[in-house]
Amino acid sequence: MCGIVGFNGNHQAAPILLDGLSKLEYRGYDSAGIAVRNGTSNVEIIKAKGRLRILAEKTNDGKALHGTCGIGHTRWATHGEPSEENAHPHCSDDGNVVAVHNGIIENYQELKDKLVRKGYEFYSSTDTEVAVKLIDYYYKKYEGTPVDAINHAMIRIRGSYALAVMFKEYPEEIFVARKDSPMIIGVANGESYIASDVPAILKYARKVYYIGNMEIGHLQKGKVTFYNLDGDEIKKDLVEIKWDAEAAEKAGFEHFMMKEIHEQPKAVQDTIHSVLREDEKTKKKYIDLSEVGLTDKDIKNISQIYIVACGSAYHVGVAAQYVIEDLARIPVRVELASEFRYRKPILDKDGLVIIVSQSGETADSLAALREAKALGIKTLAIVNVVGSSIAREADNVFYTLAGPEIAVATTKAYSTQLIASYCLAIQFGKVRGELKSDAYKNLIDELQTLPDKIQRIIEDKERIQWFAAKQVNAKDIFFIGRGIDYAISLEGSLKMKEISYIHSEAYAAGELKHGTISLIEDGTLVIGVLTQSELYEKTISNMVECKSRGAYLCGLTSYGNYNIEDTVDFTTYIPKTDVHFAASLAVVPLQLMGYYVSVARGLDVDKPRNLAKSVTVE
């Protein structure tokens, strides 16, 4: 949430800042701004409310600002409504300090009251302005260096932040600081770059530093120095980013979401192949978790699994619970990360906490990880972004190979997280003696068919587009299912509501008669997910109950269940697969359905209102 960029080099900064912000607009699009210095103490700050294109027009695509050192920001509002006054960058009263910020300062009111008593005035409603003026206060009070001033401010600030700061007396330098909010620093060709996410600088620099928690960075042209909270210099290694720069572009698709839906077969295949090996002698395939860091002894000693996540990643956890418990016979609990630590969880000392997060920076998930580690419980992260906070702090990491995901509504990251959970379930089952050789082989064989089956669903998307176009005026949509189908329904409902703004809910089908069915009226769309053969007839019965009350029925099922067409009004089919893997196929039509309804309603699919990618604040 919120995007930060910075540049210090030999080229004009403003066009590079705007380009970087365009790659981060999925992180916030309420307002945007840039600040540029031209080698002197003078700084130009241009801000605009609304989408980034308004700022680009205001600055003539950056050509109106001259200077080779600058910072920029695209905002998702937390403190203060979207407005030009609340947009970043913010500056101190005399312009001595200029900064952008991602995160939330929890004690901003206390700090603001102190600064007002010291004579500072405030023009915005943001917590960021408080941080800027606090840094200015300490810089002047102790007459020290920028590092000293930032250190003093960091000690006083409670909350999360990634800060990029410029000082009047250091016109060709940028200082950064971080606590619990993402930030990377790139260097290439004698120039330095700052970003809150990789896509912003991918085409400029492929070698980056990951600044640690409670650390400060000092950026000069092509040179970065790091300091700890005591002001002592610390050393860091450069890490090469493997992502293809073109992966962060639309590649001819109208929206990133549709591009990322189409990328799912490859992302799923890459993630499978990251842990799949072949025995040289027998030629048998097997899952190897050695790079994840889990030994057979570790797996055998697991008494309980706790899956902790937010949003779509939580829905992965719900599906994984069914799969892991059935294949590995390990008890699994699925927890919302935002609730996990506040209920003072009682965790088994031999348990495994699995944190699932695309960005690896999700604030609630990161806090849950730290809670688990503080309790001495072994942790495993399922993460997409290499070097992210969760990846660095977890005991073990299973990297999903989805590549950069730009659309706010996740698709390919969700699908690769499912694959990771399947691989864990299969290998856990084998190691613990719950899966015999034939069952193990059959599951691995079926796992390898999923990319092709996902591709077949995507190629048949026109029928879903036709159906979706007829739902543009829907007021309420209900997704129902049982078992894994319920987990699929949760994700389908979220996809629909977050990008189409149509009220939708997911229910365990058997719970309808316990109150929810009272909401059904003539024309209400009910989408039944029916991939689990043992539960098929029961869910059909629940759908018929809805139909008798006027509902319009859509069924999502596997090929072969043709009698469903005698019951429902519209059917979409997926290829047959092992029931444990059904979510990987069934979710794709629901992703497409949400996408096409949103497009038919004339909405911005990639930038849904009030939402942003990577929720890095609580």
Secondary structure, DSSP 8 states (H G I E B T S, - for coil): --EEEEEESSS-HHHHHHHHHHHHGGG--SEEEEEEE-SSS-EEEEEEESSHHHHHHHTTTTTT---SEEEEEEE--SSS-SSTTTSS-EE-TTSSEEEEEEEEETTHHHHHHHHHHTT----SS-HHHHHHHHHHHHHHHHT--HHHHHHHHHHH--EEEEEEEEETTEEEEEEEEEEBS--EEEEETTEEEEESSGGGTTTT-SEEEE--TTEEEEEETTEEEEE-TTS-EE----EE--S-GGGGS-TT-SSHHHHHHHTHHHHHHHHHHTTEEE-TTT--EEE--TTTT--HHHHHH---EEEEE-HHHHHHHHHHHHHHHHHH---EEEEEHHHHGGG-----TT-EEEEEESSS--HHHHHHHHHHHHTT-EEEEEESSTT-HHHHHSSEEEE-------SSS-SHHHHHHHHHHHHHHHHHHHHTT-S-HHHHHHHHHHHTTHHHHHHHHHHTTHHHHHHHHTTTT-SEEEEEESTHHHHHHHHHHHHHHHHH--EEEEEEGGGGGGTGGGG--TT-EEEEEE--GGGHHHHHHHHHHHHTTT-EEEEEEETT-GGGGGT-SEEEEE----GGGHHHHHHHHHHHHHHHHHHHTT--TTS-TT--SS----
